[in-house]
Amino acid sequence: MNAFWKCAFLSLSIVVCSPSIAEAPKRQLLVQTIYLAPAQILPPPPAADSVLTREEIAEVKAWVAKTTPEQKALAAKDALNKTASFFSDTITGFDLSKLPATKELFDQVRFTENQQAKVFKNYFKRSRPYVTDPTISLCVAAESGGERQSYPSGHATMAYSMGVVLAHLIEPQAVAIMARTQLYAENRIRCGVHHRSDIVAGQVLGTLVATQLLQSAEFQKMFAASRQELLAAGLIR
């Protein structure tokens, strides 16, 4: 049957599928989700009316106020970039468009951590700083529907899951990789969209996701292919 006409039937209704949806590759999480239950991994975030939240809001406002134009520009760029390509300013020659095996590896990381971050966000339902204090200035327009998706930070979860994997791939640059990971994550405070505890929670979740992925036999095959590609490209010496 032609891919265009592959459709899903729900009750008595026929849903016409587009070719791009019908042919989209299916991914597996490659992690044991039983070990990634929100209540067993993270403490609940501070209550909205707590002293801790007020202190975190004050920190967000202070960071936003002291952010330089250059820092704000990078924070805005990072906010819009949800791929491992943000490491390109740290690792010379790290161009995912020329590294297909490495891109595939980090697409898998992105798929896995994003699925897990959604579970955690929907479980905790914490309001973002700019919801609590509408005077907070944002570096980019807020995404619709994400007002109660603050904890943990999705960007921080992504950054640390990718950073840990990349640091294992290119060990000699691990320190620089993890420093850029931290900067990417903390730029969410500069953007006014996350509290400090959101970033810390994202660090915990992202690191756990990366650790689990690195223990997956299927992921290790992708890791090995990426490593060979990076060796051939001269990014690993």
C-alpha positions in Angstrom: 0.0 0.0 0.0 1.3 3.5 -0.9 2.6 5.3 2.2 0.2 8.2 1.5 -2.8 6.0 2.0 -1.5 4.3 5.2 -4.1 5.4 7.7 -5.1 4.8 11.3 -8.7 3.9 12.1 -10.2 5.2 15.2 -13.8 3.9 15.9 -15.6 4.5 12.6 -13.5 7.5 11.5 -10.8 7.3 8.9 -7.8 9.5 9.7 -5.7 10.3 6.6 -2.0 10.2 7.3 0.5 12.5 5.6 3.6 10.7 4.1 6.0 12.4 6.5 4.0 11.1 9.5 3.4 7.6 8.0 7.1 7.2 7.2 8.6 8.8 10.4 11.1 6.5 12.0 10.1 5.0 15.3 12.5 5.4 18.3 12.7 3.5 21.5 13.5 5.2 24.8 16.4 2.8 25.5 16.1 3.5 29.2 14.4 1.7 32.1 11.6 4.1 32.9 10.9 2.2 36.1 14.0 3.8 37.5 12.9 7.3 36.4 9.8 7.8 38.4 9.4 11.5 39.3 8.6 11.1 43.0 11.6 8.7 43.4 14.1 10.9 41.7 13.4 14.5 42.6 12.0 16.4 45.7 9.0 18.5 45.0 9.8 22.1 44.0 9.4 24.8 46.6 5.8 26.0 47.0 4.8 29.1 45.1 4.3 31.1 48.3 7.4 29.8 50.1 10.5 31.8 51.1 12.6 29.6 48.9 10.6 30.6 45.8 10.7 34.2 46.7 14.5 33.9 47.0 14.7 32.2 43.6 12.5 34.8 42.0 14.8 37.5 43.4 17.8 35.6 41.9 16.1 35.4 38.5 15.4 39.1 38.5 19.0 39.9 39.6 20.5 37.8 36.8 18.2 39.3 34.2 19.1 42.8 35.3 22.9 42.2 35.2 22.9 40.2 31.9 25.0 41.9 29.3 23.7 42.3 25.7 26.2 39.6 24.6 25.0 37.2 27.3 21.4 37.9 26.4 22.1 37.2 22.8 23.7 33.9 23.6 20.9 33.0 26.0 18.3 33.7 23.3 20.2 31.7 20.8 20.5 28.8 23.2 16.8 29.0 24.0 15.9 28.4 20.4 18.5 25.7 19.8 17.3 22.3 21.1 20.0 20.2 19.5 23.6 19.2 20.3 24.8 21.8 17.8 25.1 24.3 20.7 28.4 22.6 21.4 29.8 23.8 18.1 31.2 27.0 19.7 33.2 24.8 22.1 34.4 22.0 19.9 36.0 23.1 16.6 34.6 21.2 13.7 31.5 19.9 15.6 29.1 20.3 12.7 26.2 17.8 12.9 25.3 18.3 9.3 28.6 16.6 8.4 28.4 14.0 11.1 25.4 11.8 10.4 26.2 9.0 12.9 26.8 11.6 15.6 23.6 13.4 14.7 21.7 10.1 14.9 23.2 9.5 18.4 22.1 12.8 19.7 18.7 12.6 18.1 18.3 9.5 20.2 19.4 11.3 23.3 17.0 14.2 22.5 14.1 11.8 22.0 14.7 10.0 25.2 15.4 13.0 27.5 12.5 14.9 26.0 10.0 12.1 26.7 11.2 11.8 30.3 11.3 15.6 30.9 7.6 15.8 29.9 6.7 13.1 32.4 8.4 15.0 35.2 7.1 18.4 34.2 3.5 17.1 34.0 3.9 15.5 37.4 5.2 18.5 39.3 3.4 21.3 37.4 5.4 24.2 38.7 4.7 27.7 37.5 7.4 29.6 35.7 9.1 32.6 37.3 7.4 35.0 34.9 4.0 33.6 35.9 4.7 34.3 39.6 6.2 37.7 38.8 5.0 39.2 35.5 7.6 42.0 35.7 10.3 39.5 34.8 11.7 40.3 31.3 12.2 37.3 28.9 15.0 36.9 26.4 12.6 35.3 23.9 8.8 35.0 23.7 7.4 32.4 26.1 6.1 29.2 24.5 2.3 28.9 24.8 1.1 26.2 27.1 4.3 26.0 29.1 3.3 28.2 32.0 3.3 25.3 34.5 6.2 23.4 33.0 9.0 24.9 35.0 10.3 21.9 37.0 12.6 20.4 35.9 14.1 22.6 33.2 13.7 20.9 29.8 16.7 22.7 28.4 18.8 21.8 31.4 17.7 18.1 31.1 18.7 18.2 27.4 22.0 19.9 28.0 23.2 17.5 30.7 22.0 14.4 29.0 23.9 15.4 25.8 26.8 16.9 27.7 27.5 13.7 29.7 27.3 11.6 26.5 29.6 14.0 24.6 32.1 14.2 27.4 32.3 10.4 27.2 32.8 10.6 23.5 35.5 13.3 23.5 37.1 12.7 26.9 40.0 15.1 26.4 37.5 18.0 26.1 35.2 16.8 28.9 35.9 19.8 31.2 35.1 22.3 28.4 32.0 20.3 27.3 30.6 20.2 30.8 31.3 24.0 31.3 29.3 24.7 28.1 26.6 22.4 29.4 26.3 24.4 32.6 26.3 27.7 30.7 23.5 26.5 28.4 21.4 25.4 31.4 22.0 28.6 33.4 21.1 30.7 30.4 17.5 29.7 31.2 17.8 31.8 34.4 19.1 34.7 32.3 16.1 34.3 30.0 13.8 34.6 33.0 12.0 31.2 32.4 13.4 29.0 35.1 14.3 29.0 38.8 17.6 27.8 40.1 16.0 24.6 41.5 14.6 23.9 38.0 18.1 23.9 36.6 19.4 21.6 39.4 16.5 19.2 38.8 17.3 19.2 35.1 20.9 18.4 35.8 19.9 15.4 37.9 17.4 14.1 35.4 19.6 14.7 32.4 22.6 13.0 34.0 20.5 10.0 35.0 19.1 9.7 31.4 22.6 9.8 30.0 23.9 7.3 32.4 21.1 4.9 31.6 21.6 5.4 27.8 25.3 4.6 28.1 24.4 1.3 29.7 22.1 0.3 26.8 23.6 -2.2 24.4 21.7 -0.6 21.5 22.9 2.9 22.4 26.5 1.6 22.7 26.3 0.6 19.0 25.3 4.1 18.0 28.0 5.5 20.4 30.7 3.4 18.7 29.6 4.5 15.3 29.7 8.1 16.4 33.1 7.7 17.9 34.5 6.2 14.7 33.1 9.1 12.8 34.6 11.7 15.2 38.0 9.9 14.9 37.8 10.0 11.1 36.9 13.7 11.3 39.8 14.5 13.6 37.7 15.6 16.5 39.1 12.9 18.7 42.9 12.5 18.9 
